[in-house]
Amino acid sequence: MILSVAEKRALLQRQRELEEYENEMVRRYQASQNARAADLQAMKMAAEEQREEIFKKLAEEEAQRRAEAEYVEALRNDLQVQLAE
């Protein structure tokens, strides 16, 4: 099968076009993967921030409960001292 020069040029041109198309598709895929990775990272960061807020709130509530318990204990002790007198 002997190809003419024009046919060979056309085949080479088509091959270059296909390679360029493939390269473009690879670039698009990589860009979409990068965007997806960035979205996932943002979601992870948001979840971590929410988690930290929850733990902070729980710590504050625990500190408040502890302070109230200490206050009640101090009142009990004062009452026992007053009753003992």
C-alpha positions as CSV (number, residue, x, y, z in Angstrom):
1,M,0.0,0.0,0.0
2,I,1.7,3.1,-1.2
3,L,0.5,6.4,0.1
4,S,0.8,9.6,-1.8
5,V,2.6,12.5,-0.2
6,A,-0.7,14.3,0.3
7,E,-2.3,11.3,2.0
8,K,0.7,10.8,4.2
9,R,0.6,14.5,5.2
10,A,-3.1,14.2,6.0
11,L,-2.5,11.1,8.1
12,L,0.3,12.8,10.0
13,Q,-1.9,15.9,10.5
14,R,-4.7,13.7,11.8
15,Q,-2.3,12.0,14.2
16,R,-1.1,15.4,15.5
17,E,-4.7,16.5,16.0
18,L,-5.5,13.3,17.9
19,E,-2.5,13.8,20.1
20,E,-3.4,17.4,20.8
21,Y,-7.0,16.3,21.6
22,E,-5.7,13.6,23.9
23,N,-3.3,16.1,25.6
24,E,-6.2,18.5,26.1
25,M,-8.4,15.8,27.6
26,V,-5.6,14.9,30.0
27,R,-5.3,18.5,31.0
28,R,-9.0,18.8,31.6
29,Y,-9.1,15.6,33.6
30,Q,-6.2,16.9,35.7
31,A,-7.9,20.2,36.2
32,S,-11.1,18.5,37.3
33,Q,-9.1,16.2,39.7
34,N,-7.4,19.3,41.2
35,A,-10.7,21.1,41.6
36,R,-12.2,18.0,43.3
37,A,-9.3,17.7,45.6
38,A,-9.6,21.4,46.5
39,D,-13.3,20.9,47.2
40,L,-12.7,17.9,49.4
41,Q,-10.0,19.8,51.3
42,A,-12.4,22.7,51.9
43,M,-15.1,20.3,53.1
44,K,-12.6,18.6,55.5
45,M,-11.5,22.0,56.8
46,A,-15.2,23.0,57.4
47,A,-15.9,19.8,59.2
48,E,-12.8,20.2,61.4
49,E,-13.9,23.8,62.2
50,Q,-17.4,22.5,63.2
51,R,-15.8,19.8,65.3
52,E,-13.6,22.3,67.1
53,E,-16.6,24.5,67.8
54,I,-18.5,21.6,69.2
55,F,-15.6,20.6,71.5
56,K,-15.1,24.2,72.6
57,K,-18.8,24.5,73.5
58,L,-18.7,21.2,75.3
59,A,-15.6,22.3,77.3
60,E,-17.4,25.6,78.2
61,E,-20.5,23.7,79.3
62,E,-18.4,21.3,81.4
63,A,-16.5,24.3,83.0
64,Q,-19.9,25.9,83.8
65,R,-21.2,22.7,85.4
66,R,-18.0,22.3,87.4
67,A,-18.3,25.9,88.7
68,E,-21.9,25.4,89.6
69,A,-21.1,22.1,91.4
70,E,-18.3,23.9,93.3
71,Y,-20.6,26.7,94.2
72,V,-23.3,24.3,95.5
73,E,-20.6,22.4,97.5
74,A,-19.4,25.7,99.1
75,L,-22.9,26.5,100.0
76,R,-23.3,23.1,101.6
77,N,-20.1,23.5,103.6
78,D,-21.2,27.0,104.7
79,L,-24.6,25.7,105.8
80,Q,-23.0,22.8,107.7
81,V,-20.6,25.2,109.5
82,Q,-23.6,27.5,110.4
83,L,-25.6,24.5,111.7
84,A,-22.7,23.3,113.7
85,E,-22.4,26.6,115.5
